[in-house]
Every structure is written in structure tokens, then in C-alpha cells.
């Protein structure tokens, strides 16, 4: 071992010894470790309980649909189906937007419903402040502990007069900074270990996907190391430990508390989103323009009628071999679904633009980058939610059109009676909804790379800053 390495290790060991002797630091560290473990266990239990409840509700809804008596197929179109969004495996670590976007969709004909029954709509301000999850502990609380442990790393040596003494004994400032950095990198590992150990165990046991779990561990380690290096950087620059603490706490307040709440508001202000009522009014206005199947003089459906009669080679709808009302229902569903899809794509595009704008603010706060990275890897971000909604809408369209086709083929076109019905056995032939969870490494590959790059850049900037500040320290000591 070279003399330089030995000096760095000696400084690191002395820093660790000082931290262990600090009772306040030890109590705070143990408290955070307990919070990490507790949040991980609670998160896993809550995730499993929620997943089991949603699976149970889904089975109950499917059984209720299959148990419907003989009916007209169009009544089953309006009876509809309930679909519950399954939770991802890593949702226990970072539930993301699941508590705010809704998790249940009611499928019916003639309209496209959005997800509903989110926890945020049923609970209080407590949920909006922040759930006690491993992600919340690592993103919000752990940086504050790291600041309190590292703010005086150099500034306190300067205040106590030991800095000049150390340098006078031949210790180079760069060796002192490297030793302090090594010590607080170990602190970062110790602070993050409980939560990340649970994540690693989940991946090794097969409960969670291994590659996203590994990327998540890497992202959080880089994020927490940024705070440790930033604390050392400020401690190198200022003369008093109190000033370093004030600057770092202000940075934590701005970057962790204020920025993540203000920046999304700025994004919404720059890219406004129509309200639900405005959207419903706009859709209703366009639906009127599409055509009215009940109006014999409506131009679109008059043309559709002419084409249908020509295709079957008859003169009147009463002569059609299939039910005319069912054909109109299928055509109407095709038209309205196309309209709903267009509005949904426009809404998704606006949300994507807002999210892109917020991600650009990652240069202002590493929390935004690590939060986006964590949600993407956990499949709990808005893009994963949109993937669920798109799959649900594709199922809704097939489900409604299958019932409309039953009306076309099974209900007589003439003399069907006042209340024509088909056998209830047909309901059991309709497929249930099965959500195909996307591969997050494909769905969010660009976002994962971008957020990791932002975090690495933050770390590189502070490391360079520490190097320059240490050089200044050496010049000042001469």
C-alpha cells in the first residue's frame, strides 16, 4: 500500500471513529435504518394485500358478469365489466403514481371511461405529503441525514484548528478530502443498506425483476453519494460548520421539498390540460357531428344503410339476413371509439410533454431524476399507467363489438318479439381482461438512460468541485 493510500484510509478511519462517537448521529442513523426496514416490510405487505384484493374484486366482477341471465346482448353492453389494474412487483418499493391515477376502469359501450377509485381521492392530505415507502425514505429523509453527518467534515476541522495542524504534519488537502469522501461514501452505503438489501433479496428470491432492481439500487447509491459529495464540497468552501449546515439544509429544502412540488405546477401552466367537463363537452359536440343513427335523414347513416343493402343485395333493411340494429350499433361503436382514441392520444401526448418538461428540470434537482428513474423501473410511472389504459381500451372495444356481433347474428331481424334474448351461455364465451405487463427496460429505456446520465453528471460535477476546492485549500495552507 502506498503512503498516499495509507493516509487516505487513516483519515477515513478517524472520520468513522468520530461519527461513531457522536450519539446524535448514531441515534439518527439507527432511526433511519429502522424506518427503511419498516417501510420495506409494510410496503411489501401492503402491496401483496392490495394485489390480492384487486384479484379478488376482479374475480367477483367476472363471476357476476358470467352469472347474468338470458338477455338482449345490447343490455350486456350497458351492464359492462369492471377491470382492476394489477400492481407491479416493485410497487412495494416505489408505488409511484398508483395512488393518484386510479386503478379501476368500468368498461361499457358508447364511452371510454378513465381509471377511477384511486387512494388519493379517498384519503386525506397525509397521502399527498408522502407515503412511508422505501423510495420516500431514500429520496427525502436519507439525504437530510447524510447532510447532518457530513456538513462539518472539513469546516469543523478548520474551526477547531486541527486542519492547519494536519496540513503542517504533511497531510495533503487532496488526501484529506479523499479520506473524508471515502468515509462518507461508507456512510451512504450504511444508510442505504437496509432498504437496498430488501430490494436485493426480493430480486434474488425471484419476487422482483433482477435487472430493474439492480439499476434501481445503482441509481439510489449514486443519488445518495451526490448528497455526500455535495456536503463535502460545501464543507471545503466555507469557514464555519454552521454556514455549511445552513447552505446544505437550504439546498435540501429547495431540491427535495420545493422543486418537486413547484416544477410540475409550472409544467401544467405551460402545457395546460382541459378539464374533464371541457373534454366531455368537446367529445359530445363531435359525436353529434358524426351522425345520428336514429335519424333516417342523417347523411352518414343513410349512406351506411345504402352500402349495407347493396352488400347484401336487398332493397329494405327488413330483408337483411342479419339484424339491422346490431349493424348500426357496431358501426356507431367503431366511430365513437375512433373519436375516444383520438382524444386519449391527445391527452397522453400532453401528459408526455408535461413529464418531459419536468424531467428537464432534473438539472435543477437530482431528486427529480432519481424519482423518475425509480418509478420507471418499478413500472409505477404515468407511462406504465397509460400502457394499462391502452390495453384496457383495446379489450373494451373487442368486448363491446363481440356483444354487438351477437346481436347481429343471434337476434332475428324481423318478428323478434318485444324482449328478444339470447342464452346466458354466450356471456361465458367472452374473454376476460388479462393485463400484459410491459418490459420496463423496453418501455422506458430512453428515460432510464437519461435519468441515470443526469445523476452521473451531478456526481461528476461535485467531484470536480471537491477537487478544485481541495486545491484551493492547499494553496491557502501554504
N, C-alpha and C positions, 0 to 999 in steps of 0.2 A: 504494500500500500504506500502510495506517495505521501510526502509530508503534507501536501495540499489537501488530499483526501482525508487524511487523519485529522487535520484541523477542522475541516467541514463537519466531519462526524462528531468531533468533540463539541463543537458549537451546538449541533443538533441535539446531542445528548443533554447538554446543560439546559437547553431550552425546554426539553421534555421534563427534566427534573424540576424546573421552575413551575411548569404547568401542573405537574402532579402535586406539588406543594400548595398550589392555590386551591383552597377548599371550594371557593365560589365556582371556579372553573370546573372542578370535578363534579360538584352537585349539578351544575347546569348541563354538563356533558351526559351524566347518568340520566338526568331527566329527559334529555332529548333522545337518548338511546331507548328509554322506556316508551316514550311517545312513538318512536319509529316502529318498535316491535308491536306495540298495542294497535297502532293504526293498520299495520300489515295484517295482523290476525283478524281485527274487526272488519277490515276491508275484504278479506277472503271470505269470512263468514257471511257478510252482507251480500257479497257478490253471489255466493252459492245459494243463499236464501232467495234473493231476487230472481235468479235464474230458474230455480225450482218453482217459484210462484208463477212466473210467466209461462213456464212449460205447462203447469197445472191449469192455468187460465186458458191457455191455447187449446189443451185437450178438451176442456169443458166446453169451449165455444165450438170446436169441431163436432163434438158429440151432439150438442144442441142443434147444430145445423143438420147433421145426418138424421136426427130423430124427428125432423119435421114431417108432417103427414102429407098425403097426396095434395098437391096444389098446382095452380097455374104457374108455369116457370117464371113469368114476369113478377109474380108476388115474391118468389125466392130472390129475384134480382134486388128487390127492395128490402127483403129480410136481411140480406147481406152476410158478411163474415167479419169477424174480428181477427186481427193479426198482431202478435206481440213480438217486439224486436228482441232477439236473443242477445245476451251480453258476451263480449269477447273475453278470452281467458285472462288478459292482462287488465281488465277493467277493475280488478280488486286493487291494483297499484295506482292507476290513474283513471277515475271514472269519466274524466273529460266533460263533454257537453251532454252526456246522457241524462243528467238530472234536469236539464233545461229544455231539451228539444222534444220531449215526449217519446213514448215507447209503444203506443198502441194506435193502430190505424183501423178505422171501420171501412170495409170495402162494400160499395154499393154501386148501382148503375146510375148513369147520368151525372155523376160528380166525382171529383178526385179529392178525398179528404187528406189533410195533413196529419202528422202524428200528434197525439194528444196524451193527456194524463201523465205529464211529467211531474217529478217530485217537487220542482221549483214552484209549480203552480199550486201545489197542495201544502207547502210548508211556509216557513217564515223567513225572516231576514237572516237567520242563522245559517241556512244553507248557502245563501248568496255570499256570506262573509267567507266561507271556505269550509269544506268538509275535512274532517280529520282523516286524511289518507296519507300513505307513504309519499305520494307526489307532493302534497301540500307541505308536509314536514320538511322534505328535502329542498323544495323550491323556496319556501318562505322562512321557516324557522332556522334551518341549519346555517344559512349564510349569516344570520344575526349572531349565532353562537361563534362561528368562525371569526367574525369581526371582533367580538369581545376577547377572544383568545389571542388574536394576532396583532391588535392595533398598537400595542406597546413594544413589539418585538425589537425595534431599533430605537424608537423615540424614548422608551424608558431607560435604555442603556445610556442614551445621551443625557437625559435628565439626572440620572444617578451618578454621572461622571465616570461610569465604567467603560464607556465607549472609547474615550481617549486613552484610558489605561490599556484596553485590549489592543488598540492600534499601536500604542507605544511598545507593546511586547512583541510586535512583529506580525500580528494577525492582519491580513489584508482585508479591506472592506468587502471585496468580492467574495472572499471566503466566509466572512461573517454573514453576508446576505445569503449565500448559498446554504450555509448551515441552518439559518433561520427558516429558509424556504423549505429545506428538507424536513425540518421538524414539523412545520405546519402542513406539509403535504401528508405527513403521517397522521396529523390531527384530522385532516379531511377524510382519509381512509377510515379512521376510527369512528368519526361522526357518521359517515355514510354506511358503515359496515352492517349494522342491524337490518336496515331496510333492504339494502342491496343483497345481503345474504339470503333473505327470504325470497327475493326475486330469483337469485341463482338456484336456490333449492327447487322453486317451482319449475324452472326451466329443466333442471336435471331430472326431476321426477316426471317430466312429461306433461305437467299441468299447463305450462305456458310455452309458446314457440321459442326455441333456443336463440335463433339469430336476432329477432327483435329484442329479446331480453338482454342479450349481450350488448347490443347497440344502446339500449336504454341505460344499462349500467355505465357504459363508457361515457355517454352524454352527461349523466349526473356527476360522474367523477370530474369531468372537465369543467362543468359548471361550478362545482364547489371549489375546485382548485383556482378558478378565476377569482373567487372572493378572497381566498387565502393570499394569492399573489397581489391582488389589489390592496389588501390590508398592509402587506409588507411594503408595497410601493409608497403608500401614503406615509407609513411609519418612517421610511427612509427620507422623505421630503421635509416633514415638519419637525420642529424643535421640541414640542411638548406632546406627551402622550394624550393629554386631554384634547388637544386640537385634532389629532389623528382620529380619536374616537368620534368627535363631532362630525368631521368630514365623512367618515365611513357610515355612520348612522344616517346622516342626511342622504348619502348615496343609496343606502338600503331603502330608505323611505321613498325616495324618488323612483328607484328602479324596480322595487319589488311591490310596493303598496300603490303608488300613484300611477305610474306609467301603464301597468296592465289594465287599469280601470279607465284612464282618460283616453288612451290611444284608440280603443275600439269605438268610443263615442265620436272621436274625430273621423274615424273611417266611415261610420254611419252618416255623419253630417256631410262628408264629401261625396259619398255614394248613397244617396237616400233610397230607402226601400218603401214601396207603397204599403199602406196598412191593409189588413185583411179585408176590411169593408171596401176600400177602394178597388182591391183586386176582384172581389166578388161582383162589384158593380160593373167593372170593365168586362169581366167574363160574361155576365148576364147580357150586356149590351151586344157583345159579339155573337152570343148564342142566338139572339133574335135575328141577327143579320144572316146567319147560316141558313135558317129556314124553319118553317113550322110544318111538321108532318101531319098535323090535324087540319091544316088549311088546304082545301082542294085546289085553290088558285096559287098556292105557293110555287114560285118558279122552279126552285131546286128540286122539290119533291115531285112536282109534276113531270119534270124531266126524268127523275129516277123511276117514276111509275112507268113512263113510256118505254124506257130502256128495259125494265123488268118484264113488261108484257111482250116486248119484242124478243127477249131472250128465251122466254117460254113458249112463244108462238101463239098467244091467246089475245083476245080482244078486251076482256074485262078482268079485274082483279078477282072476281068471284070464280073465274075459270082457272085460276092458278092451281097447280097441284100441291103447292105448299102455302103455309099461312101468310097472308099479306102483312098483317100487323107485325108479325115476327120479323119479316124482312125489313120493314120500316124501322123497327127497334134496333136491328143490327146496324143499319146504315147510320141511324142517329147516334148510336154509341161510337161508331167509327169517327164521325165528325167531331163530336164533343170531346172524345179522348185526344184527338189531334190538337184541339184547342187547349185542353188542360195541359198536355205535354209541352206545348209552346210556352205557356205561362210558367210552368215548372222550370223549364230550361232557362228562361229569363231570370227567374228568382235565384236559381243555382248560380248563374253567371254573376249576378250582383253579389251574392254571398262570397263567391270565389274571389271577386275583385276586392271586396272588403277585407277578406282574410289575407290576400296578397299584400294589401296596403299595411295591415297590422304587422305582417312578417317583416316588411321592410324596416319597421321600427325596431327590429331586433338589433340594429346597430346602436340603438339608444339604451337598450336593456337586455342583458343576456337572459333574463328570466323569460322574455317572450320567446326567444329561440328555444330554450330548453322545454318550455311548456308546449310549444308546437311540436317539437320533436317527440316528447313523451306521449302526447295524445295521438300522434300519427302512428307511433309504434304500438300503442295499446289499442288501436282501432276504435278510439272513442272521440275522434275529431269530427268536424262537420262534414268532411268529405266522406267518411265512413257512414255517417248518418244518411247522407244523400244517396249513397250506394244502396242502402237498405230501402229508402223510399222509391228509388227507381225499380228495384226488383219487385217491390210490393205493387207498384202501378202496372208493371207487366203482368203480374199474376191477376190483378183486378180485372184487367182488360180481357184476359183469357177466360176468367171465371164468368164474367157478365156475358160475354159473347157465347160461351158454351150454353148458358141458360137460354139466351135468345135463340140459339140454334135449336134447342129442344122445343121451344115454342113454334119455330118454323116447321119442324119435321113431325112433331108429335101432336100438335093441336090441329084439328081439321080446319080447313079454310072456310068451309060452309057448314051450317047446321051443327055448330059445336056445342050448342046449348048455352044456358045463362052463366054457368060456372064450370067451364071446362077444366079438367085437371089431368095430371099425369101421375104415374106411380111414384111413390116416395123412394123406390129403389134407385131412381135416377140421381138423387142427391148424393148417394154414396159413390157414384162414378166420377164425381168432380174431384180433381186433385187438391189436396191441402197445400198450404203455402209452406215451402221449405227454403229458409234463407241460406244462401251460399256465401259464407263469409269470405271476403276478398283477401288475397295475399297482400299484406300491408307493404311488403318490400317492393311490390309492383305498383300498387295503388298510390303510394306516397313516396316513391323512390326519389323524385326530384326535391320534394320538401325535406325529406330526411337528410339528403346530401347538403342542401342549402343551410339547414339549421345547424348541422354538425360543423360546417365550414364557418358559420358565424361564431360559434362557440370557440373553435380553434383560433380564429382571428383575435377574439377578445383576449384569449390566454396569451397569444403571441405578443400582442401589444403591451400587456402588463409585464411580461417577462423582459421585453426590450426596455421598458420603462425602469424596471428594477435594475437592469444592468447599467443604464445611464446614471440612475440615481446613486448607485454604489460607486461609480467612477467619480461623481461629484463629491461623495463622502471622502474618498481617498484624497482628492485634491484639497478638501477643506482641512483634512487632518495633517497635511504637510506644514 
